[in-house]
Amino acid sequence: MSPEPLPPVAPDVLAEAVEQLSARLRKKLDAAIAGCAEHVVRAADGSLDVRFGEDALVTLRPGPSGAVTEAGQAVCTCLLAPRCLHRAAVLGAAPIADADGCADTDRDTGTDTAPEAPEPTADPAAPPRTDSVAASTPASAPAPGPSASTTPPLTPAQVRAATALWEVAAEALSAGVTAGGAVVQAELLRAAHTARLTGLPRAEAAALRVVRGLRAARERGRGQRLGDLTGAFRDLLSGAALLASGTAGPGETGTARRAYGQGGSLRAYGLCREPVLSATGYGGVSTHLVGPDGSRYTISDVRPGGLARARGAGSASVALGGAVLDHAGLARGGLRIVGATVSPDGRLGAGRGVNATPLRGVDWSEEPASALFAGPVGEAVAAALDAGSPEAGGPGAALLGCDVEVVGPAGEYLVVRVAGGGPLLRLGAAHPHPELPHTANLRRIAEHPGLALRVLGRPDLDRAATLRPLAVGPVPGEAHTLRLPEEWLGRADLGYDRLQGSHFPRGAGDSGTIAPAAAVPDPLADAPLWRVRRLLETGVAGGRRAVAEAGRGTDAAGLLAPLRRAGLGGAAQLAAALTAEADRRPRDAFGRLTDASADGYARAWLASAVHLAAAERSLVVASWS
């Protein structure tokens, strides 16, 4: 019989349990956590038990939300409880709950306190919310809510909380993954909880991402990338430093509770749909829409169920204002929404006062959808970066449309050229799961070199000239293009629809073996910036000591000389400063450290990380032109 999964635990509950341990028990915590999840048994009353020998039994009784949110919901029978190693180990083995993960949506008032719903490329370590209707409004559309000019400055309590979070994050960075065990993670959780209590939800969310990344890296979880944890540390440190300075702008604190304002009536037309699949067992669908003025909207339906639900949700009913459409129909149709409620970040509420009626869909060649394919792709990518996209190719990233000509396969990518003599692009699967048709559809398209194709996807801003297509369609006026069924309304959703031979022009793809396409020029891979990236990731993995070792002897010459030869003097200077600071450990006559603070090292690491991110983004933009 397989063990029961442990319920999520609130960050403050775990932090308090670790804080209560003695120094001797803290040294044993990481070893005690290992293997706890394999001995979970569900009792008859629904609680979860974990036994440690004959005299200790830890019992978890999650609340109505399914998470352990109070200290009294985790008890142990040993004599040291609640200051015992057993209780802290079980809590440490459980996943971290989102701060607002226990809140529900108030559909009557349009107030949403649930955590933000991720798009399909969101961080898989965080559980998505289960019902969401999201919208992204253009820059010209004012968002309801208080303006920047009326936002109060940071309070002294917020500055103190941000300063404490910076100090804890700097110590965690100095320790690295190898020494970033449960005690270090608990310190981060404690600082994150304090930040939340003082009204800094964005800083708290960044700290939770780092803790989840540390856990996944130490457990060597599948799909965990050291680069993701490096980016999480960069975001946490940069946000904490800005808040601690007291000069943060009104949007830097974030929003914990999403208050909705009246958005009136609006029309939205379907663009495409895509499956959502999370590593935490959630699955569903996201349907993208566009308004007459170019506003972008997304209706998501994400619930527990994993792959099976992600595949089936594409035809599930749309839960918005009594609409009778399913997601398949909405992706090729439209909605007229009366009484819409809109949050400051553009999300639509699904309150009882919202009514929605179906509309006739629009073809990609008709307005307002045609505007997505009208502009140069380079300008669209530059605009996405200037707008401050939340994640590279992730949640909130703008969709990009273009007409392309198929060149051929190149490894796991499909190489295409933008119509009109544009740049070469790489098309990669939006979701590589083998049970989803993204990869199979791209392989089918790769069999038809010269095929004219209209593509709608999400640019991958972490890779040069890479687009993650969500849907494809025929190019108007082209003979050698797709032949899609009439009911598909001129588009195929690559995550749900499967392209067949009858969908391609006759005689195409019959030439036998398809020769691999030439490699797409990649200025990001050609630049020696990868050496700086490796240095930063070395620091995240091995801590301060590993960075100091990388800056000694011949390793230092191999790091700095190529950067200077390539004209990247700024990157070389910051890397040299980082290795020097990592190796700076002043001691007194008795060999004791005179400055044990990690503040200087964290600032040097952050400076190099921010410079690297800016340099890589500029090279990515150049690859699209």
Buried (B, 14 or more C-beta within 10 A) or exposed (E): EEBBEBBBBBBBBBBBBBBBBEEEBBEEBBEBBEEBBEBBEEEEEEBBBBBBEEEBBBBBBBEEBEBBBEBEBBBBBBEBBBBBBBBBBBBBBBBBBBBBBBBBBBBEBBBBBBBBBBBBBBBBBBBBBBBBBBBBBEEEBEBBBEEEEEEEEBEEEBBEBBBBBBBBBBBBBBBBBEBBBBBBBBBBBBBBBBBBEBBBBBBBBBBBBBBBBBBBBBEEBEEBEBEBBBBBBBBBBBBBBBBBEBEBEBEBBBBBEBBBEEBEEBBBBBBBBBBBBBBBBBBBBBBBBBBEEBBBBBBBBBBBBBBEBBBBBBEBBBEBBEBEBBBBBBBBBBBBBEBBBBBBBBBBBBBEBBBBBBBEBBBBBEEBBBEBBEEBBBEBBBBBBEBEBEBBBBBBBBBBBBBBBBBBBBEEBBBBBBBEEBBBBBBBBBBEBEEBBBBBBBBBBBBBBEBBBBBBBBBBBBBBBBBBBBBBBBBBEBEBBBEBEEEBBBBBBBBBBEBEEEBBBEEBBEEEEBEEBEEBBBBBBEBBBBBBBEBBBBBBBBBBBBBBBBBEEEEBEEBBEBBBEBEBEEBBBBBBBBBBBBBEEEEEEEEEEEEEEBEBBBBBBBBBBBBBBEBBBBBBBBBBE
